[in-house]
Amino acid sequence: MTATLNETAPTLDAPVEVRFTAKGTPLAVRHEARIWAVVAEPVHWFDRCDWWNTSRRAPVGSGDMVSVEHWRVEVRLGGSTSARRTFHLRREPLSEQWLLAAVTDG
């Protein structure tokens, strides 16, 4: 079931700010001016974009053009006992910007 935030569906593929621990694990997510604290062990993985369908061209040495980074984090509004949500965060190759790919209840 898709979660709702503020009584409306969240904007997906929207930029979010992610705060990380010193070890590189997500600690909190800022989405639509609200801070969501990570409350369980996050899941981290990479997959490959379909580079053959994109028009990406890059000079030699420009970096990894195909690895998409993902985190699945369970969050709740910071300092509250609100219901848990699961955020799927995604970062495209060579990007510094995290995107909110999906939100589910629980």
Backbone as a printed PyTorch tensor [residue, N CA C, xyz], in Angstrom:
tensor([[[  0.8460,  -1.1700,   0.0000],
         [  0.0000,   0.0000,   0.0000],
         [  0.8900,   1.2310,   0.0000]],

        [[  0.5700,   2.1810,  -0.8330],
         [  1.3430,   3.4160,  -0.9020],
         [  0.9490,   4.3340,   0.2270]],

        [[  1.9430,   4.9050,   0.8640],
         [  1.6960,   5.7900,   1.9980],
         [  1.3090,   7.1790,   1.5170]],

        [[  0.6840,   7.9030,   2.3810],
         [  0.4140,   9.2980,   2.1030],
         [  1.0850,  10.1390,   3.1670]],

        [[  1.5660,  11.2570,   2.7730],
         [  2.1850,  12.2050,   3.6680],
         [  1.3860,  13.4930,   3.5560]],

        [[  1.0190,  14.0860,   4.6620],
         [  0.2330,  15.3200,   4.6490],
         [ -1.0800,  15.1520,   3.8910]],

        [[ -1.6950,  13.9730,   3.9800],
         [ -2.9950,  13.6940,   3.3670],
         [ -2.9730,  13.6660,   1.8370]],

        [[ -1.8200,  13.8120,   1.2050],
         [ -1.7170,  13.6980,  -0.2470],
         [ -0.5750,  12.7500,  -0.5560]],

        [[ -0.5880,  12.2240,  -1.7550],
         [  0.4910,  11.3200,  -2.1510],
         [  1.8040,  12.0920,  -2.2130]],

        [[  2.8930,  11.4800,  -1.7700],
         [  4.1780,  12.1680,  -1.8220],
         [  4.6310,  12.3530,  -3.2620]],

        [[  5.4270,  13.3580,  -3.4630],
         [  6.0140,  13.5810,  -4.7730],
         [  7.1690,  12.6150,  -4.9320]],

        [[  7.0580,  11.7080,  -5.8770],
         [  8.1110,  10.7240,  -6.0800],
         [  9.1360,  11.2490,  -7.0720]],

        [[ 10.3050,  10.6870,  -6.9960],
         [ 11.4730,  11.1540,  -7.7320],
         [ 11.7670,  12.6110,  -7.4030]],

        [[ 11.3490,  13.0130,  -6.1990],
         [ 11.6220,  14.3650,  -5.7030],
         [ 12.9570,  14.3640,  -4.9750]],

        [[ 13.7070,  15.4340,  -5.1010],
         [ 14.9740,  15.5270,  -4.3630],
         [ 14.7380,  15.5130,  -2.8550]],

        [[ 15.5920,  14.8040,  -2.1440],
         [ 15.5750,  14.7810,  -0.6840],
         [ 17.0090,  14.9880,  -0.2020]],

        [[ 17.1170,  15.4460,   1.0400],
         [ 18.4280,  15.5530,   1.6750],
         [ 18.5790,  14.3760,   2.6210]],

        [[ 19.7260,  13.7350,   2.5720],
         [ 19.9850,  12.5820,   3.4330],
         [ 21.1880,  12.8990,   4.3140]],

        [[ 21.0220,  12.7370,   5.6220],
         [ 22.1230,  12.8980,   6.5630],
         [ 22.6570,  11.5090,   6.8790]],

        [[ 23.9760,  11.3550,   6.8120],
         [ 24.6270,  10.0690,   7.0130],
         [ 25.4500,  10.0640,   8.2940]],

        [[ 25.6300,   8.8660,   8.8670],
         [ 26.5390,   8.6930,   9.9930],
         [ 27.9680,   8.7670,   9.4740]],

        [[ 28.9250,   8.7610,  10.3780],
         [ 30.3390,   8.7730,   9.9940],
         [ 30.7090,   7.5270,   9.1820]],

        [[ 29.9720,   6.4310,   9.3790],
         [ 30.2330,   5.1950,   8.6390],
         [ 29.5250,   5.1550,   7.2870]],

        [[ 28.7380,   6.1880,   6.9670],
         [ 28.0800,   6.2540,   5.6700],
         [ 26.6940,   5.6410,   5.6140]],

        [[ 26.0680,   5.4310,   6.7700],
         [ 24.7180,   4.8770,   6.8350],
         [ 23.7140,   6.0160,   7.0220]],

        [[ 22.5680,   5.9930,   6.3240],
         [ 21.5810,   7.0640,   6.4990],
         [ 21.1000,   7.1790,   7.9450]],

        [[ 21.0070,   8.4130,   8.4100],
         [ 20.5720,   8.7130,   9.7630],
         [ 19.2150,   9.4140,   9.7590]],

        [[ 19.0010,  10.2710,   8.7540],
         [ 17.7470,  11.0210,   8.6580],
         [ 17.5570,  11.4800,   7.2170]],

        [[ 16.2790,  11.7250,   6.8720],
         [ 15.9220,  12.1900,   5.5290],
         [ 15.0530,  13.4350,   5.6740]],

        [[ 15.3990,  14.4790,   4.9430],
         [ 14.5610,  15.6880,   4.9050],
         [ 13.7590,  15.6380,   3.6030]],

        [[ 12.4230,  15.5880,   3.7790],
         [ 11.5170,  15.5550,   2.6260],
         [ 10.3780,  16.5290,   2.8860]],

        [[ 10.1370,  17.4290,   1.9520],
         [  9.0720,  18.4200,   2.0560],
         [  9.1180,  19.1410,   3.4080]],

        [[ 10.3150,  19.6140,   3.7740],
         [ 10.5520,  20.4090,   4.9860],
         [ 10.2970,  19.6480,   6.2910]],

        [[ 10.2540,  18.3310,   6.2330],
         [ 10.0730,  17.5140,   7.4390],
         [ 11.2740,  16.5850,   7.5760]],

        [[ 11.6770,  16.3600,   8.8250],
         [ 12.8000,  15.4620,   9.1000],
         [ 12.2560,  14.1070,   9.5100]],

        [[ 12.6720,  13.0710,   8.7870],
         [ 12.2780,  11.6940,   9.0620],
         [ 13.5030,  10.9630,   9.5920]],

        [[ 13.4430,  10.4790,  10.8270],
         [ 14.5630,   9.7690,  11.4500],
         [ 14.5450,   8.3020,  11.0290]],

        [[ 15.7110,   7.7640,  10.7160],
         [ 15.8480,   6.3480,  10.3830],
         [ 15.7520,   5.5650,  11.6970]],

        [[ 14.8410,   4.5540,  11.7460],
         [ 14.5650,   3.8380,  12.9900],
         [ 14.8880,   2.3450,  12.9330]],

        [[ 15.4560,   1.8810,  11.8340],
         [ 15.8370,   0.4670,  11.7080],
         [ 17.0600,   0.3900,  10.8010]],

        [[ 17.6870,  -0.7620,  10.8050],
         [ 18.8790,  -0.9530,   9.9760],
         [ 18.5190,  -0.7930,   8.4920]],

        [[ 19.1480,   0.1530,   7.7950],
         [ 18.8430,   0.3600,   6.3770],
         [ 19.4180,  -0.7550,   5.4970]],

        [[ 18.8400,  -0.9080,   4.3190],
         [ 19.3070,  -1.8850,   3.3370],
         [ 19.9040,  -1.1060,   2.1630]],

        [[ 21.1010,  -1.5070,   1.7540],
         [ 21.8580,  -0.7830,   0.7360],
         [ 22.1810,  -1.7160,  -0.4240]],

        [[ 22.0370,  -1.2270,  -1.6580],
         [ 22.4060,  -2.0220,  -2.8230],
         [ 22.6570,  -1.1130,  -4.0160]],

        [[ 23.2340,  -1.6930,  -5.0500],
         [ 23.4840,  -1.0150,  -6.3170],
         [ 22.8630,  -1.8440,  -7.4260]],

        [[ 22.4160,  -1.1680,  -8.4700],
         [ 22.0620,  -1.8670,  -9.6980],
         [ 22.5950,  -1.0510, -10.8650]],

        [[ 22.3780,  -1.5380, -12.0490],
         [ 22.9140,  -0.8780, -13.2420],
         [ 21.7890,  -0.2360, -14.0290]],

        [[ 22.0290,   0.9750, -14.5000],
         [ 21.0300,   1.6210, -15.3600],
         [ 21.1250,   0.9890, -16.7470]],

        [[ 20.1020,   1.1770, -17.5270],
         [ 20.0850,   0.6240, -18.8810],
         [ 20.8230,   1.5830, -19.8280]],

        [[ 22.1350,   1.5830, -19.7010],
         [ 22.9730,   2.5190, -20.4330],
         [ 22.7880,   2.4180, -21.9410]],

        [[ 22.3660,   1.2630, -22.4270],
         [ 22.1830,   1.0970, -23.8630],
         [ 20.9550,   1.8630, -24.3720]],

        [[ 20.0570,   2.2600, -23.4740],
         [ 18.8790,   3.0500, -23.8590],
         [ 19.0450,   4.5400, -23.5720]],

        [[ 20.1750,   4.9120, -23.0130],
         [ 20.4000,   6.3270, -22.7250],
         [ 21.3770,   6.8920, -23.7420]],

        [[ 21.4060,   8.1750, -23.7890],
         [ 22.3380,   8.8220, -24.7130],
         [ 23.5720,   9.3270, -23.9790]],

        [[ 23.8620,   8.7230, -22.8240],
         [ 25.0090,   9.1680, -22.0380],
         [ 26.3110,   8.8650, -22.7610]],

        [[ 27.0840,   9.8800, -22.8910],
         [ 28.4290,   9.7360, -23.4290],
         [ 29.3390,  10.4980, -22.4770]],

        [[ 30.4730,   9.9340, -22.2170],
         [ 31.3710,  10.5790, -21.2700],
         [ 32.8090,  10.3810, -21.7090]],

        [[ 33.6300,  11.3690, -21.4470],
         [ 35.0520,  11.2050, -21.7540],
         [ 35.6880,  10.1620, -20.8420]],

        [[ 36.7690,   9.5820, -21.2870],
         [ 37.5050,   8.6040, -20.5030],
         [ 37.8720,   9.2240, -19.1590]],

        [[ 37.6780,   8.4580, -18.0880],
         [ 38.0390,   8.9100, -16.7520],
         [ 36.9710,   9.7200, -16.0400]],

        [[ 35.7570,   9.8010, -16.6130],
         [ 34.7150,  10.6260, -15.9940],
         [ 34.0280,   9.9400, -14.8230]],

        [[ 34.2280,   8.6430, -14.6500],
         [ 33.6320,   7.9440, -13.5140],
         [ 32.6660,   6.8620, -13.9420]],

        [[ 32.0040,   6.2820, -12.9400],
         [ 31.0490,   5.1930, -13.1430],
         [ 29.7420,   5.7620, -13.6920]],

        [[ 29.4120,   5.4190, -14.9080],
         [ 28.2230,   5.9530, -15.5730],
         [ 27.0130,   5.0260, -15.4870]],

        [[ 27.1330,   3.8680, -14.8290],
         [ 26.0330,   2.9060, -14.8550],
         [ 25.5130,   2.4640, -13.4900]],

        [[ 26.2500,   2.7010, -12.4170],
         [ 25.8280,   2.2210, -11.0920],
         [ 24.8370,   3.1750, -10.4410]],

        [[ 23.6380,   2.6630, -10.1620],
         [ 22.5960,   3.4110,  -9.4590],
         [ 22.6040,   2.9190,  -8.0170]],

        [[ 22.7470,   3.8500,  -7.0580],
         [ 22.8100,   3.4970,  -5.6490],
         [ 21.4240,   3.5920,  -5.0300]],

        [[ 21.0870,   2.6330,  -4.1600],
         [ 19.7780,   2.5810,  -3.5070],
         [ 19.9410,   2.3690,  -2.0050]],

        [[ 19.0180,   2.9520,  -1.2390],
         [ 18.8610,   2.6700,   0.1860],
         [ 17.3780,   2.4710,   0.4520]],

        [[ 17.0380,   1.4650,   1.2390],
         [ 15.6770,   1.3040,   1.7510],
         [ 15.7660,   1.5560,   3.2470]],

        [[ 15.0540,   2.5910,   3.7120],
         [ 15.1360,   2.9920,   5.1140],
         [ 13.7490,   3.0590,   5.7280]],

        [[ 13.6270,   2.5400,   6.9530],
         [ 12.3970,   2.7060,   7.7230],
         [ 12.5540,   3.9830,   8.5240]],

        [[ 11.5500,   4.8600,   8.4330],
         [ 11.6420,   6.1780,   9.0610],
         [ 10.3490,   6.5040,   9.8040]],

        [[ 10.4590,   7.4780,  10.6920],
         [  9.2860,   8.1010,  11.3070],
         [  9.6660,   9.5460,  11.5400]],

        [[  8.6520,  10.3810,  11.6800],
         [  8.9200,  11.7930,  11.9190],
         [  9.7990,  11.9400,  13.1490]],

        [[ 10.8480,  12.7100,  13.0370],
         [ 11.8210,  12.8750,  14.1100],
         [ 11.1780,  13.3000,  15.4180]],

        [[ 11.5930,  12.6580,  16.5100],
         [ 11.1160,  12.9920,  17.8410],
         [  9.6640,  12.6490,  18.1030]],

        [[  9.0990,  11.7390,  17.3180],
         [  7.6900,  11.4000,  17.5090],
         [  7.4980,   9.8940,  17.5690]],

        [[  6.2730,   9.5040,  17.8260],
         [  5.9080,   8.0920,  17.7840],
         [  4.9900,   7.8430,  16.5880]],

        [[  5.1640,   8.6310,  15.5390],
         [  4.3310,   8.4890,  14.3470],
         [  4.5290,   7.1090,  13.7250]],

        [[  3.6190,   6.7490,  12.8530],
         [  3.7050,   5.4650,  12.1570],
         [  4.9760,   5.4100,  11.3170]],

        [[  5.5040,   4.2090,  11.1960],
         [  6.6940,   4.0140,  10.3600],
         [  6.3190,   4.0650,   8.8920]],

        [[  7.2430,   4.5860,   8.1160],
         [  7.1500,   4.5760,   6.6600],
         [  8.4420,   3.9350,   6.1410]],

        [[  8.3840,   3.4050,   4.9560],
         [  9.5950,   2.9210,   4.3030],
         [  9.8580,   3.8040,   3.0980]],

        [[ 11.0330,   4.4180,   3.0850],
         [ 11.4590,   5.2570,   1.9650],
         [ 12.4550,   4.4690,   1.1340]],

        [[ 12.2610,   4.4890,  -0.1680],
         [ 13.2500,   3.9480,  -1.0970],
         [ 13.9500,   5.1540,  -1.7130]],

        [[ 15.2320,   5.2710,  -1.4470],
         [ 16.0330,   6.3800,  -1.9410],
         [ 16.9150,   5.8950,  -3.0820]],

        [[ 17.1170,   6.7660,  -4.0740],
         [ 17.9030,   6.3880,  -5.2480],
         [ 18.8220,   7.5460,  -5.6310]],

        [[ 20.0300,   7.2020,  -6.0650],
         [ 20.9590,   8.2100,  -6.5720],
         [ 21.5040,   7.7330,  -7.9020]],

        [[ 21.3200,   8.5370,  -8.9200],
         [ 21.7580,   8.1930, -10.2750],
         [ 23.2790,   8.2910, -10.3950]],

        [[ 23.8470,   7.6190, -11.3990],
         [ 25.3000,   7.6600, -11.5800],
         [ 25.8170,   9.0990, -11.6810]],

        [[ 26.9250,   9.3460, -11.0300],
         [ 27.6370,  10.6320, -11.0240],
         [ 26.8590,  11.7750, -10.3850]],

        [[ 25.7250,  11.4930,  -9.7620],
         [ 24.9220,  12.5330,  -9.1320],
         [ 25.2130,  12.5860,  -7.6400]],

        [[ 25.0890,  13.7590,  -7.0680],
         [ 25.1810,  13.9280,  -5.6200],
         [ 23.7850,  13.9890,  -5.0020]],

        [[ 22.7380,  14.1220,  -5.8320],
         [ 21.3710,  14.3170,  -5.3730],
         [ 20.6440,  12.9960,  -5.1610]],

        [[ 20.0730,  12.8320,  -3.9500],
         [ 19.2420,  11.6670,  -3.6600],
         [ 17.8120,  11.9750,  -4.0510]],

        [[ 17.1040,  10.9480,  -4.5490],
         [ 15.7070,  11.0710,  -4.9520],
         [ 14.8540,  10.1050,  -4.1400]],

        [[ 13.6300,  10.5290,  -3.8170],
         [ 12.6720,   9.6560,  -3.1490],
         [ 11.9610,   8.8530,  -4.2280]],

        [[ 12.3080,   7.5850,  -4.3550],
         [ 11.7800,   6.7390,  -5.4300],
         [ 10.4280,   6.1330,  -5.0760]],

        [[ 10.1880,   5.8300,  -3.7840],
         [  8.9330,   5.2090,  -3.3700],
         [  8.7480,   5.4020,  -1.8680]],

        [[  7.4760,   5.3830,  -1.4430],
         [  7.1110,   5.4510,  -0.0310],
         [  6.0310,   4.4030,   0.2010]],

        [[  6.2270,   3.5880,   1.2470],
         [  5.1960,   2.6140,   1.6200],
         [  4.9660,   2.6810,   3.1160]],

        [[  3.8150,   2.1890,   3.5550],
         [  3.5200,   2.1130,   4.9830],
         [  4.3200,   0.9840,   5.5930]],

        [[  4.7030,   1.1730,   6.8520],
         [  5.3430,   0.0960,   7.6030],
         [  6.7930,  -0.0470,   7.4090]]])
